[in-house]
Amino acid sequence: MSLMRAVRVDVGKRLARVQPGCVLGDVDGATQAHGLATVLGFVSETGAAGLTLGGGWGYLTRRFGWTVDNLHEVEIVTADGEVRRADADTNADLFWALRGGGGNFGVVTRFTYRLHEIGPRVTGGLLAWSAERGAEILRAYRHVTTAAPPELTLAAVVRRAPPAPFVPEAWRGKPIVAIVVCYTGNDPDRALAPLRALPEPVVDTVGAMPYVALQSMLKANEPKGPHRYWKTEFLPELADGFLDAFLRGGLSLTSPMSQSVLFHLGGALNERAPDDGAVGNRDARYIAGFSGTWPPNDAADPHIAWVRRSWEAIRPYSTGGNYVNFQLHDDDGRLRAAYGVNWERLRRMKGRYDPDNFFRANRNIAPDD
């Protein structure tokens, strides 16, 4: 599939037909040439196919829902060797399952996404403060996100400041609490005023920038080569206990490459029924987790233990759901929790389209007996 990286944009219909080898940067580059975008992730080297089939989310989720809420049609080869088209009217049950059910139902050979007027310039960037002010900054983050318009998406990060050019040399390697900003509306000064009121940031790169630059801004945080392990939970709100546990976890990391991330969701995804697509999780308003990253020559155990210990501390605040694309070495109970009320229907669809479980090298949904 890696050679299949064509993107065709139909400006009149506001659709993008995307081959399965594309990474997010391929899609954004093609659609932004026309001032259009769909909901994708926030690391430009992520594969569009895997992101989409697991549900998908990113900076535009608050305006337009999960990635699969913007999926118009797929072309797929199913286990019986048939090439099928699936959309809301044709093979609708298969289309429902593909909107979050992962690679359990076949090989998708084309995705068609609905597009929205976004960019080509938006307001984005990074604000960061000393981690000594972590409790204050995270509570300010809660205040801003609770009342934010759908055009504003914020992610909070606890980590060691990277040795990047935009970080003052005196702060590199020191603990920080950062907020990543994406605003796609028309009044950034008003939307960002509560954040601007927080004094003494050690980093401030927020300003007008190309949307494609924002979409690739976090690429440096995901270099190829290091080992990784992570755990996440969907959250309905940001309780005081959660914020304290999240900060404690972030400040106790075992590798300077690791980080804790809290991402703002909610908005459009909450406006649909729980069974609108297999992705479910319509009660999610945030996603939080711990990403352990370490050099290949490091022992893995301390870093994995940090992720698990920190994750266990935030689990009591979860909706009960989690993002299937962020599952690593999880058991079947964790997989069922990712789909919630949609689990049994997914098993029935698996039995209909792949009764022998041919597509099983994945987060596997076994066929209904």
Backbone hydrogen bonds in HBPLUS format (Angstrom, degrees):
<---DONOR---> <-ACCEPTOR-->    atom                        ^
c    i                          cat <-CA-CA->   ^        H-A-AA   ^      H-
h    n   atom  resd res      DA  || num        DHA   H-A  angle D-A-AA Bond
n    s   type  num  typ     dist DA aas  dist angle  dist       angle   num
A0004-MET N   A0001-MET O   2.84 MM   3  5.36 159.7  1.88 121.2 128.1     1
A0021-GLY N   A0004-MET O   2.73 MM  17  4.71 135.2  1.93 154.4 152.6     2
A0019-GLN N   A0006-ALA O   3.03 MM  13  5.55 162.2  2.07 171.2 171.9     3
A0008-ARG N   A0017-ARG O   2.90 MM   9  5.09 163.7  1.93 146.5 151.9     4
A0017-ARG N   A0008-ARG O   2.78 MM   9  5.09 164.8  1.80 155.2 157.2     5
A0010-ASP N   A0015-LEU O   2.79 MM   5  5.17 171.2  1.80 161.9 164.7     6
A0014-ARG N   A0010-ASP O   2.78 MM   4  5.60 117.8  2.17 140.8 158.6     7
A0015-LEU N   A0010-ASP O   3.12 MM   5  5.17 156.3  2.17 136.7 143.4     8
A0115-LEU N   A0014-ARG O   2.92 MM 101  5.03 150.6  2.00 141.0 137.5     9
A0016-ALA N   A0113-TYR O   2.95 MM  97  5.22 150.1  2.05 143.1 151.6    10
A0113-TYR N   A0016-ALA O   2.87 MM  97  5.22 157.5  1.92 148.2 151.4    11
A0018-VAL N   A0111-PHE O   2.69 MM  93  5.10 171.7  1.70 162.5 165.4    12
A0111-PHE N   A0018-VAL O   2.89 MM  93  5.10 168.6  1.91 152.2 155.8    13
A0022-CYS N   A0019-GLN O   3.28 MM   3  6.06 167.6  2.29 125.1 127.3    14
A0048-ALA N   A0022-CYS O   2.94 MM  26  5.83 168.8  1.96 144.9 148.6    15
A0026-ASP N   A0023-VAL O   2.97 MM   3  5.48 133.7  2.19 111.6 123.5    16
A0024-LEU N   A0046-THR O   2.87 MM  22  5.79 146.1  1.99 160.4 171.6    17
A0028-ASP N   A0024-LEU O   2.89 MM   4  6.14 177.2  1.89 166.1 166.4    18
A0025-GLY N   A0044-SER O   2.95 MM  19  4.61 152.9  2.02 142.0 133.1    19
A0029-GLY N   A0025-GLY O   2.96 MM   4  5.82 157.2  2.01 137.6 144.5    20
A0030-ALA N   A0026-ASP O   3.21 MM   4  6.36 156.3  2.27 141.3 146.8    21
A0031-THR N   A0027-VAL O   2.97 MM   4  6.16 167.4  1.99 160.1 163.6    22
A0032-GLN N   A0028-ASP O   2.86 MM   4  5.70 158.9  1.90 147.6 153.7    23
A0034-HIS N   A0031-THR O   2.99 MM   3  5.65 161.2  2.03 115.3 121.5    24
A0036-LEU N   A0031-THR O   3.07 MM   5  5.06 159.3  2.12 129.9 130.0    25
A0035-GLY N   A0032-GLN O   3.07 MM   3  4.55 168.9  2.09  98.0 101.4    26
A0118-ILE N   A0035-GLY O   3.13 MM  83  5.71 144.4  2.26 124.8 134.2    27
A0037-ALA N   A0116-HIS O   2.90 MM  79  5.40 139.0  2.07 141.5 154.5    28
A0116-HIS N   A0037-ALA O   2.80 MM  79  5.40 152.0  1.88 144.6 152.9    29
A0046-THR N   A0043-VAL O   3.02 MM   3  5.76 168.2  2.03 130.9 132.6    30
A0051-LEU N   A0047-GLY O   3.23 MM   4  6.28 165.5  2.25 149.4 153.8    31
A0052-THR N   A0048-ALA O   2.98 MM   4  5.99 163.7  2.01 146.3 151.0    32
A0053-LEU N   A0049-ALA O   2.98 MM   4  6.15 175.0  1.99 160.2 161.4    33
A0054-GLY N   A0050-GLY O   3.24 MM   4  6.27 141.3  2.40 142.8 151.0    34
A0055-GLY N   A0052-THR O   2.93 MM   3  5.22 164.7  1.95 116.2 120.2    35
A0102-GLY N   A0053-LEU O   2.76 MM  49  4.45 154.8  1.82 138.7 130.5    36
A0068-VAL N   A0055-GLY O   3.11 MM  13  5.50 149.3  2.21 158.7 159.5    37
A0067-THR N   A0056-GLY O   2.89 MM  11  4.60 166.0  1.91 114.9 118.9    38
A0061-THR N   A0058-GLY O   3.15 MM   3  5.48 168.8  2.16 116.5 119.7    39
A0063-ARG N   A0060-LEU O   3.09 MM   3  5.51 138.3  2.27 108.2 119.3    40
A0064-PHE N   A0060-LEU O   2.99 MM   4  6.14 159.8  2.03 157.0 163.6    41
A0065-GLY N   A0061-THR O   2.69 MM   4  4.43 146.5  1.80 136.3 133.0    42
A0268-ALA N   A0062-ARG O   3.02 MM 206  5.32 165.7  2.04 120.2 124.6    43
A0069-ASP N   A0066-TRP O   2.99 MM   3  5.15 146.4  2.11 102.9 113.4    44
A0070-ASN N   A0067-THR O   2.89 MM   3  5.43 157.2  1.94 114.8 122.5    45
A0071-LEU N   A0068-VAL O   3.35 MM   3  4.81 167.5  2.37  94.6  96.3    46
A0114-ARG N   A0070-ASN O   2.78 MM  44  5.27 166.8  1.79 157.4 161.7    47
A0072-HIS N   A0112-THR O   2.68 MM  40  5.37 155.3  1.74 152.2 159.1    48
A0073-GLU N   A0112-THR O   3.27 MM  39  5.03 152.6  2.35 133.2 134.6    49
A0112-THR N   A0073-GLU O   2.84 MM  39  5.03 145.9  1.95 167.0 158.1    50
A0074-VAL N   A0086-ALA O   2.98 MM  12  5.41 151.9  2.06 150.5 159.1    51
A0086-ALA N   A0074-VAL O   2.96 MM  12  5.41 161.9  2.00 153.5 157.2    52
A0075-GLU N   A0110-ARG O   2.92 MM  35  5.02 153.6  1.99 144.0 147.1    53
A0109-THR N   A0075-GLU O   2.77 MM  34  5.53 149.4  1.86 138.8 149.2    54
A0076-ILE N   A0084-ARG O   2.85 MM   8  5.32 164.1  1.88 155.7 160.9    55
A0084-ARG N   A0076-ILE O   2.75 MM   8  5.32 170.8  1.76 162.9 164.7    56
A0077-VAL N   A0107-VAL O   2.87 MM  30  5.14 163.3  1.90 139.3 143.2    57
A0107-VAL N   A0077-VAL O   2.87 MM  30  5.14 160.6  1.91 146.7 149.1    58
A0078-THR N   A0082-GLU O   3.02 MM   4  5.67 153.0  2.10 160.1 162.6    59
A0081-GLY N   A0078-THR O   2.87 MM   3  5.54 159.8  1.91 127.8 130.5    60
A0087-ASP N   A0090-THR O   2.86 MM   3  5.25 159.6  1.90 147.6 152.1    61
A0094-LEU N   A0091-ASN O   3.11 MM   3  5.44 120.7  2.48 104.9 118.7    62
A0095-PHE N   A0091-ASN O   2.97 MM   4  6.30 158.0  2.02 152.9 160.0    63
A0096-TRP N   A0092-ALA O   2.89 MM   4  6.10 153.4  1.97 144.4 151.1    64
A0097-ALA N   A0093-ASP O   3.16 MM   4  6.43 157.6  2.21 141.7 146.6    65
A0098-LEU N   A0094-LEU O   2.93 MM   4  6.20 153.1  2.01 151.4 159.0    66
A0099-ARG N   A0095-PHE O   3.17 MM   4  6.34 131.0  2.42 142.2 153.4    67
A0099-ARG N   A0096-TRP O   3.24 MM   3  5.38 141.0  2.40  98.9 109.6    68
A0278-ALA N   A0096-TRP O   3.22 MM 182  6.04 154.3  2.29 153.5 146.1    69
A0101-GLY N   A0097-ALA O   2.88 MM   4  5.29 134.3  2.09 149.0 163.3    70
A0100-GLY N   A0098-LEU O   2.78 MM   2  5.47 139.0  1.94 102.5  90.9    71
A0279-VAL N   A0099-ARG O   2.93 MM 180  6.13 137.8  2.12 160.3 147.1    72
A0211-TYR N   A0120-PRO O   2.86 MM  91  5.62 157.9  1.91 136.0 140.5    73
A0122-VAL N   A0209-MET O   2.82 MM  87  5.61 160.9  1.85 171.2 167.3    74
A0209-MET N   A0122-VAL O   2.83 MM  87  5.61 156.7  1.88 163.4 169.3    75
A0123-THR N   A0183-TYR O   3.04 MM  60  5.05 172.6  2.04 161.3 158.9    76
A0183-TYR N   A0123-THR O   2.78 MM  60  5.05 154.8  1.84 158.9 161.8    77
A0124-GLY N   A0207-GLY O   2.99 MM  83  5.67 164.1  2.01 155.2 150.8    78
A0207-GLY N   A0124-GLY O   2.95 MM  83  5.67 155.6  2.01 150.5 152.9    79
A0125-GLY N   A0181-VAL O   3.26 MM  56  5.36 137.7  2.45 140.4 136.4    80
A0181-VAL N   A0125-GLY O   2.92 MM  56  5.36 171.2  1.93 153.3 155.2    81
A0205-THR N   A0126-LEU O   2.88 MM  79  5.24 163.3  1.90 151.1 156.8    82
A0127-LEU N   A0179-ILE O   2.99 MM  52  5.23 159.6  2.03 145.0 151.7    83
A0179-ILE N   A0127-LEU O   2.71 MM  52  5.23 157.3  1.76 154.9 161.2    84
A0128-ALA N   A0203-VAL O   3.01 MM  75  4.95 149.1  2.11 139.6 136.7    85
A0202-VAL N   A0128-ALA O   2.68 MM  74  5.66 142.7  1.81 142.9 154.8    86
A0203-VAL N   A0128-ALA O   3.37 MM  75  4.95 151.6  2.46 130.7 128.1    87
A0129-TRP N   A0177-VAL O   2.93 MM  48  5.47 157.3  1.98 145.8 152.2    88
A0177-VAL N   A0129-TRP O   2.98 MM  48  5.47 157.7  2.03 148.8 155.5    89
A0133-ARG N   A0130-SER O   2.97 MM   3  5.80 164.8  2.00 121.4 126.0    90
A0131-ALA N   A0175-PRO O   3.14 MM  44  5.30 154.8  2.20 127.4 120.8    91
A0134-GLY N   A0131-ALA O   2.90 MM   3  4.68 154.0  1.97 112.5 111.3    92
A0137-ILE N   A0133-ARG O   2.95 MM   4  6.17 165.6  1.97 161.9 166.6    93
A0138-LEU N   A0134-GLY O   2.90 MM   4  6.02 165.5  1.92 157.9 161.6    94
A0139-ARG N   A0135-ALA O   3.13 MM   4  6.23 151.9  2.21 142.2 149.5    95
A0140-ALA N   A0136-GLU O   2.99 MM   4  6.22 147.9  2.10 143.7 153.1    96
A0141-TYR N   A0137-ILE O   2.83 MM   4  6.09 149.7  1.92 144.7 153.8    97
A0142-ARG N   A0138-LEU O   2.99 MM   4  6.28 153.7  2.06 141.0 147.2    98
A0143-HIS N   A0139-ARG O   3.02 MM   4  6.27 159.9  2.06 143.8 148.7    99
A0144-VAL N   A0140-ALA O   2.94 MM   4  6.20 164.3  1.97 155.5 158.7   100
A0145-THR N   A0141-TYR O   2.94 MM   4  6.06 172.8  1.94 157.4 159.8   101
A0146-THR N   A0142-ARG O   3.00 MM   4  5.96 149.6  2.10 148.0 155.2   102
A0148-ALA N   A0145-THR O   3.43 MM   3  4.86 162.2  2.46  93.1  98.2   103
A0152-LEU N   A0149-PRO O   3.02 MM   3  5.67 167.2  2.04 122.6 126.8   104
A0184-THR N   A0151-GLU O   3.01 MM  33  5.12 157.2  2.07 134.5 140.9   105
A0153-THR N   A0182-CYS O   2.91 MM  29  5.27 164.2  1.94 159.8 164.5   106
A0182-CYS N   A0153-THR O   2.99 MM  29  5.27 139.7  2.16 162.4 166.8   107
A0264-HIS N   A0154-LEU O   3.10 MM 110  5.54 142.1  2.25 146.6 157.9   108
A0155-ALA N   A0180-VAL O   3.01 MM  25  4.97 154.5  2.08 137.1 144.3   109
A0180-VAL N   A0155-ALA O   2.70 MM  25  4.97 159.3  1.74 151.7 156.8   110
A0156-ALA N   A0262-LEU O   2.72 MM 106  5.01 155.4  1.78 152.8 155.9   111
A0262-LEU N   A0156-ALA O   2.81 MM 106  5.01 154.1  1.87 155.2 159.3   112
A0157-VAL N   A0178-ALA O   2.80 MM  21  5.03 157.9  1.84 144.6 148.3   113
A0178-ALA N   A0157-VAL O   2.76 MM  21  5.03 165.9  1.78 152.8 157.3   114
A0158-VAL N   A0260-SER O   2.97 MM 102  5.15 156.0  2.02 140.6 148.2   115
A0260-SER N   A0158-VAL O   2.99 MM 102  5.15 158.8  2.04 148.1 154.7   116
A0159-ARG N   A0176-ILE O   3.25 MM  17  5.76 160.6  2.29 151.6 157.3   117
A0176-ILE N   A0159-ARG O   2.84 MM  17  5.76 164.7  1.86 176.3 176.1   118
A0161-ALA N   A0174-LYS O   2.77 MM  13  5.45 165.4  1.79 147.2 148.7   119
A0173-GLY N   A0161-ALA O   2.72 MM  12  4.89 161.1  1.75 134.3 140.9   120
A0167-VAL N   A0164-ALA O   3.05 MM   3  5.49 163.3  2.07 117.5 122.8   121
A0171-TRP N   A0168-PRO O   2.82 MM   3  5.50 154.6  1.89 122.4 130.5   122
A0172-ARG N   A0169-GLU O   3.33 MM   3  5.39 152.6  2.41 102.3 109.8   123
A0174-LYS N   A0171-TRP O   3.07 MM   3  5.47 164.6  2.09 134.7 135.4   124
A0191-ALA N   A0187-ASP O   3.15 MM   4  6.39 170.0  2.16 157.1 160.2   125
A0192-LEU N   A0188-PRO O   2.88 MM   4  5.82 158.0  1.93 152.8 157.0   126
A0193-ALA N   A0190-ARG O   3.37 MM   3  5.24 157.2  2.43  98.6 105.2   127
A0195-LEU N   A0192-LEU O   3.03 MM   3  5.40 125.2  2.34 109.3 123.2   128
A0196-ARG N   A0192-LEU O   2.92 MM   4  6.17 160.9  1.96 158.7 165.2   129
A0197-ALA N   A0193-ALA O   2.99 MM   4  6.14 132.0  2.23 145.3 157.3   130
A0198-LEU N   A0195-LEU O   3.05 MM   3  5.49 159.4  2.09 111.2 117.7   131
A0213-ALA N   A0210-PRO O   2.98 MM   3  5.17 128.6  2.25 100.7 114.5   132
A0214-LEU N   A0210-PRO O   3.13 MM   4  6.59 153.7  2.21 151.6 158.7   133
A0215-GLN N   A0211-TYR O   2.94 MM   4  6.22 157.1  2.00 151.6 158.1   134
A0216-SER N   A0213-ALA O   3.20 MM   3  5.20 140.6  2.37  95.6 106.6   135
A0217-MET N   A0214-LEU O   3.17 MM   3  4.96 158.4  2.22  99.7 106.4   136
A0219-LYS N   A0216-SER O   3.13 MM   3  5.28 162.7  2.16 110.3 114.8   137
A0221-ASN N   A0218-LEU O   2.95 MM   3  5.40 145.8  2.07 110.4 120.4   138
A0222-GLU N   A0219-LYS O   2.97 MM   3  5.41 162.8  2.00 115.2 120.8   139
A0227-HIS N   A0294-TRP O   2.85 MM  67  5.39 155.9  1.91 173.1 167.3   140
A0294-TRP N   A0227-HIS O   3.04 MM  67  5.39 154.5  2.10 140.6 147.9   141
A0229-TYR N   A0292-GLY O   2.93 MM  63  5.09 144.0  2.06 143.3 148.3   142
A0292-GLY N   A0229-TYR O   2.71 MM  63  5.09 159.1  1.75 169.5 166.2   143
A0231-LYS N   A0290-PHE O   3.27 MM  59  5.74 145.3  2.40 141.5 151.3   144
A0290-PHE N   A0231-LYS O   3.06 MM  59  5.74 147.1  2.17 156.0 165.1   145
A0233-GLU N   A0288-ALA O   2.86 MM  55  5.57 148.2  1.96 157.9 168.5   146
A0288-ALA N   A0233-GLU O   2.97 MM  55  5.57 164.7  1.99 161.3 164.6   147
A0234-PHE N   A0321-GLY O   3.19 MM  87  5.66 172.4  2.20 139.8 137.7   148
A0319-THR N   A0234-PHE O   2.86 MM  85  5.72 153.6  1.93 137.2 140.8   149
A0235-LEU N   A0286-TYR O   2.87 MM  51  5.02 162.7  1.90 139.4 139.4   150
A0285-ARG N   A0235-LEU O   2.89 MM  50  5.94 172.1  1.90 163.4 164.3   151
A0286-TYR N   A0235-LEU O   3.17 MM  51  5.02 137.2  2.36 143.7 143.3   152
A0242-PHE N   A0239-ALA O   3.06 MM   3  5.16 118.4  2.46  97.4 112.5   153
A0243-LEU N   A0239-ALA O   3.02 MM   4  6.38 167.3  2.03 160.7 162.7   154
A0244-ASP N   A0240-ASP O   2.97 MM   4  6.24 159.8  2.01 155.8 161.2   155
A0245-ALA N   A0241-GLY O   3.02 MM   4  6.18 161.2  2.06 145.0 150.2   156
A0246-PHE N   A0242-PHE O   2.76 MM   4  5.93 162.2  1.80 162.9 168.3   157
A0247-LEU N   A0243-LEU O   3.02 MM   4  6.14 159.8  2.06 143.7 148.8   158
A0248-ARG N   A0244-ASP O   2.97 MM   4  6.17 163.3  1.99 149.2 154.1   159
A0249-GLY N   A0245-ALA O   2.97 MM   4  6.11 163.0  2.00 147.8 152.4   160
A0250-GLY N   A0246-PHE O   2.99 MM   4  6.19 160.2  2.03 145.9 151.6   161
A0251-LEU N   A0247-LEU O   2.96 MM   4  6.14 148.7  2.06 151.4 159.1   162
A0252-SER N   A0249-GLY O   3.20 MM   3  5.30 147.7  2.31 100.8 110.2   163
A0258-SER N   A0255-SER O   3.03 MM   3  5.38 160.1  2.07 113.7 119.8   164
A0259-GLN N   A0291-SER O   3.07 MM  32  5.44 157.4  2.12 146.2 153.4   165
A0291-SER N   A0259-GLN O   2.88 MM  32  5.44 170.8  1.88 177.3 179.3   166
A0261-VAL N   A0289-GLY O   3.00 MM  28  5.60 159.9  2.04 150.5 157.0   167
A0289-GLY N   A0261-VAL O   2.97 MM  28  5.60 149.8  2.06 156.5 164.8   168
A0263-PHE N   A0287-ILE O   2.78 MM  24  5.27 172.3  1.78 162.8 163.5   169
A0287-ILE N   A0263-PHE O   3.02 MM  24  5.27 150.2  2.11 143.2 151.1   170
A0265-LEU N   A0285-ARG O   2.87 MM  20  4.64 154.3  1.93 130.0 126.8   171
A0270-ASN N   A0267-GLY O   3.04 MM   3  5.72 143.7  2.18 119.0 128.0   172
A0271-GLU N   A0268-ALA O   3.10 MM   3  5.35 160.3  2.14 109.9 116.2   173
A0276-ASP N   A0273-ALA O   3.01 MM   3  5.28 159.8  2.05 121.5 120.8   174
A0277-GLY N   A0275-ASP O   3.00 MM   2  5.59 117.9  2.40 110.6  93.7   175
A0280-GLY N   A0277-GLY O   3.40 MM   3  6.29 149.9  2.49 122.7 125.4   176
A0284-ALA N   A0281-ASN O   3.28 MM   3  5.68 166.5  2.30 113.5 115.2   177
A0298-ASP N   A0295-PRO O   3.04 MM   3  5.56 168.0  2.06 120.9 124.6   178
A0303-HIS N   A0300-ALA O   3.08 MM   3  5.62 122.0  2.43 116.5 130.2   179
A0304-ILE N   A0300-ALA O   3.04 MM   4  6.18 165.2  2.06 162.6 167.2   180
A0305-ALA N   A0301-ASP O   2.91 MM   4  5.96 161.5  1.94 153.4 159.1   181
A0306-TRP N   A0302-PRO O   3.01 MM   4  6.20 146.9  2.13 136.1 144.5   182
A0307-VAL N   A0303-HIS O   3.11 MM   4  6.43 162.5  2.15 148.4 151.7   183
A0308-ARG N   A0304-ILE O   2.97 MM   4  6.23 172.3  1.98 158.2 159.8   184
A0309-ARG N   A0305-ALA O   2.89 MM   4  5.93 164.1  1.91 149.7 154.6   185
A0310-SER N   A0306-TRP O   2.97 MM   4  6.02 166.1  1.99 151.6 155.7   186
A0311-TRP N   A0307-VAL O   2.87 MM   4  5.93 158.5  1.91 150.4 157.2   187
A0312-GLU N   A0308-ARG O   2.89 MM   4  6.01 161.3  1.93 149.5 154.1   188
A0313-ALA N   A0309-ARG O   3.35 MM   4  6.54 143.0  2.50 136.6 145.2   189
A0314-ILE N   A0311-TRP O   3.03 MM   3  5.41 141.6  2.18 107.3 117.7   190
A0315-ARG N   A0311-TRP O   3.13 MM   4  6.30 130.1  2.40 149.4 163.4   191
A0317-TYR N   A0314-ILE O   3.00 MM   3  5.70 160.4  2.04 124.1 130.3   192
A0318-SER N   A0315-ARG O   3.05 MM   3  5.27 171.1  2.05 122.1 122.4   193
A0326-PHE N   A0323-TYR O   2.95 MM   3  5.55 157.0  2.00 117.2 124.8   194
A0327-GLN N   A0324-VAL O   3.17 MM   3  5.33 158.7  2.22 114.6 113.7   195
A0334-ARG N   A0331-ASP O   3.16 MM   3  5.48 126.2  2.46 103.0 115.3   196
A0335-LEU N   A0331-ASP O   3.26 MM   4  6.66 148.3  2.36 142.1 151.2   197
A0336-ARG N   A0332-ASP O   2.89 MM   4  6.19 161.5  1.92 154.1 157.9   198
A0337-ALA N   A0333-GLY O   3.02 MM   4  6.21 154.1  2.09 141.8 149.1   199
A0338-ALA N   A0334-ARG O   3.13 MM   4  6.39 137.8  2.32 137.2 147.5   200
A0338-ALA N   A0335-LEU O   3.07 MM   3  5.14 127.6  2.36  96.8 110.5   201
A0339-TYR N   A0336-ARG O   3.08 MM   3  5.42 138.6  2.26 104.8 115.7   202
A0340-GLY N   A0336-ARG O   2.85 MM   4  6.02 138.7  2.03 151.9 165.1   203
A0342-ASN N   A0339-TYR O   3.01 MM   3  5.40 160.3  2.05 138.4 135.3   204
A0343-TRP N   A0340-GLY O   3.18 MM   3  5.77 171.7  2.19 123.5 124.9   205
A0346-LEU N   A0342-ASN O   3.03 MM   4  6.21 153.3  2.10 151.1 159.0   206
A0347-ARG N   A0343-TRP O   3.05 MM   4  6.42 151.0  2.14 149.5 157.4   207
A0348-ARG N   A0344-GLU O   3.08 MM   4  6.40 151.7  2.16 145.1 152.4   208
A0349-MET N   A0345-ARG O   2.97 MM   4  6.28 157.0  2.02 150.0 156.1   209
A0350-LYS N   A0346-LEU O   2.87 MM   4  6.13 151.3  1.95 147.3 155.7   210
A0351-GLY N   A0347-ARG O   2.99 MM   4  6.24 155.2  2.05 144.9 151.0   211
A0368-ASP N   A0347-ARG O   3.10 MM  21  4.83 143.0  2.24 125.3 116.4   212
A0352-ARG N   A0348-ARG O   3.05 MM   4  6.34 137.5  2.24 140.4 151.9   213
A0352-ARG N   A0349-MET O   3.17 MM   3  5.01 125.7  2.48  90.0 104.1   214
A0353-TYR N   A0349-MET O   2.99 MM   4  6.20 161.5  2.02 154.2 157.5   215
A0354-ASP N   A0350-LYS O   2.72 MM   4  5.23 149.7  1.80 146.3 152.9   216
A0357-ASN N   A0354-ASP O   3.00 MM   3  5.32 163.4  2.03 117.4 121.2   217
A0364-ASN N   A0362-ASN O   2.86 MM   2  5.05 111.8  2.34 111.4  93.3   218
